[in-house]
Amino acid sequence: MQGFANREAVATTLSSRKATFYSRSRSALWTKGETSNNFINVHDVFIDCDRDSIIYLGKPDGPTCHTGAETCYYTSVFDLLKQQEDEGNKLALTSLYGLESTISQRKAELAETENEKPSWTKRLLLNDKLLCSKIREEANELCQTLENNEDKSRTASEMADVLYHAMVLLAKKDVKIEDVLQVLRLRFSQSGIEEKRSRVSQKSMDD
């Protein structure tokens, strides 16, 4: 664990052999374990080369951390960053899968709503020419955000339009977003040269 200690706290630790600190919030000394009985029995005290940092080396009577953990330092920053990354990835995938599900539902409803005014998604599903023209249009507008140095929110908005219309095309072709993600995973697990060679080989086999 880590705590703040002033001269009096260190002197008390040396005399009592119980790890003692100074509470800056209460402006008072406190001995680890005075309420929990989880004292730290100090065997030695070390100071660093600049004599501005101290280590109490001792054996605790129980958990050192108030959470019940053996040490207060049980959280890996790398694990925490990985967890945040995983949560972000999960949110992104949830959004994509949710959109895919909605588009698939609209596709399934096409035969049931022939006499109703179709939604935009259904119009795209029914008209290949309209769908392809929208994908080209939205892709061009996305590029314009770079060419015209537009702000990030505009770029995000245009990319969302590209994704949406592209996913409608995927639904038309009965291609799942997971199929696309798997292709990306395979491509990023190999070098660009290897990936390009594999595509050339596959094209030759198809021909």
VENGI-V829781 format. One record per residue. PSI is psi as a letter, one per 30 degrees, with the letter a starting at -180 (* if undefined). Layout:
{{PSI} {PSI}}
//
This chain:
{{l} {k} {l} {k} {k} {a} {e} {e} {e} {e} {e} {e} {e} {e} {e} {f} {g} {k} {j} {k} {l} {k} {j} {f} {e} {f} {h} {l} {k} {k} {k} {k} {f} {f} {f} {f} {g} {i} {l} {j} {j} {k} {e} {l} {k} {k} {l} {l} {e} {f} {h} {g} {k} {k} {k} {k} {j} {l} {k} {k} {f} {a} {k} {e} {k} {f} {f} {f} {l} {e} {l} {f} {i} {g} {j} {k} {e} {e} {e} {e} {e} {e} {e} {e} {e} {e} {e} {e} {e} {e} {e} {e} {e} {e} {e} {e} {e} {e} {e} {e} {e} {e} {e} {e} {e} {e} {e} {f} {f} {e} {f} {f} {h} {e} {f} {l} {j} {k} {l} {e} {e} {e} {e} {e} {f} {f} {j} {e} {e} {e} {e} {e} {e} {e} {e} {e} {e} {e} {e} {e} {e} {e} {e} {f} {f} {e} {e} {g} {h} {l} {l} {e} {e} {e} {e} {e} {e} {e} {e} {e} {e} {e} {e} {e} {e} {e} {f} {e} {e} {e} {e} {e} {g} {h} {k} {l} {e} {e} {e} {e} {e} {e} {e} {e} {e} {e} {e} {f} {f} {l} {l} {e} {e} {e} {e} {e} {e} {e} {e} {e} {e} {e} {e} {e} {e} {e} {*}}
//
